[in-house]
Amino acid sequence: MNRRDSLEQLEEVAETKITARRAAVEKTAEVNQARVLQIFQEEKVAAVHFQPSTGYGYDDMGRETLDRVYAKIFGTEKAMVRPQFISGTHAITTALFGVLRPGDHLLYCGRPYDTLETAIGLSGREKGSMKEFGISCDIAPLSENGLPDPEVLASWINEDTKVVALQRSKGYSNRPSLTIEKLEALITYIKQIKPGIIVFVDNCYGEFTERNEPGHAGADLLAGSLIKNPGGGLVRTGGYIAGSATYIEEAAARFAAPGIGLEGGATLHSLLEMYQGIFMAPHIVSQALMGAHYTAAMLEEVGLNTVPASTDPRTDLIQAVQFENKERMIRFCQAIQKASPIDSMVQPNPSPMPGYEDEVIMAAGTFIQGSSIELSADGPLRPPYTAYVQGGLTFPHVKYAVKQALQTLLEEKLLTLPFDKENQNPM
């Protein structure tokens, strides 16, 4: 049996393994699509809402209607959706700075994503961090299984704790991501311990992966990026914050200026893509989720450790794969880049990146720079050398790219097929 035939056999095993999960993903997409459509109809979205505003952006009815659409989708009182947000980190930082004041205490449940550690002041010495503004932060440790322990979290809450922050996605770690069910139980417990505390959820990578969002689970404030799930692969830049009316107004004052808040901000020519992107998002997210299940199934069959496992339900897009050594991880990411529609000729290499402590390799042949809803594979170069595969505008593209990456590792004898023991590599 040649290697190509072996790969085809491997794919048959992987496809069978994830049949039930694919069906569940498609059903979730149907439910979410119907909900988004109904909200569009309730808000009477029309072609006039796509008209651009310039300058101050006052009386932009398209922007105001989009804010209401997002609020309803995410189960909150208000939302602000703006192309001026640079990234998810920017939106999250704006939300936290909006509600926190000098002397307040921020409690994170588990370590946040690398770039947020810099913004908070937990790592690096960047100007303007929360630490520099006199906002303290502690990290409540996770339990041995990587999930929050409500009692441990409660023990870290003190009289100055104003915000408890929960990160839905695993980020660059191998802990489990937080499902909506787990978020709801945790939020309920926190509110019983200290009524009036603000619970913030970093919703990046999680939108539309389940039938409900953190707002439906009781979160007071949440934020994300439009070049991830809710942009549907169409939005070129921007982010959103959703939550209770008071907290959105505070975040808007931080985003713009006191007295301007939600009332200003030109949308230029971004509204059409933002409306179309959020409408397309349930389908596009389902394509990426099916790709994540497939990626895990294929790599499990060649003996690699994947988190989550291929048959586990998902609450975010991120698929972690442990390669155990640097060379395997680098070559896998490079092969994903080579299988991309954009910049396929470019070979990514590990390099320093702002906001990260370790060198990072990033494979992302994307139409939109940094778009995490498009297929990418990246991660910091540190043991156990874990690549984080995410996104995929179409399931067939993910399948093609993963097979090409496996082919590369097999040809270079960095991996061995279970049907091909004679090529066993001790590495």
Secondary structure, DSSP 8 states (H G I E B T S, - for coil): --HHHHHHHHHHHHHHHTHHHHHHHHHHHHHHHHHHHHHHHHTT--GGGG----TT-TT-HHHHHHHHHHHHHTTSSEEEEETT--SHHHHHHHHHHHH--TT-EEEEES---HHHHHHHTSSS--TT-TTTTT-EEEEE---TTSS--HHHHHHT--TTEEEEEEESS--SS-S----HHHHHHHHHHHHHHSTT-EEEEE-TTTTTSSSS-GGGGT-SEEEEETTSGGGTTT--S-EEEEE-HHHHHHHHHHHS-TTTGGG----TT-HHHHHHHHHHHHHHHHHHHHHHHHHHHHHHHTT-EEES-TTS--SSS-EEEE-SSHHHHHHHHHHHHHTSSSSTT-----B--TT-SS-EEEE---SSTT-TTS-EEEEES-TTTEEEEE--SSHHHHHHHHHHHHHHHHHTTSS--TT-GGG----
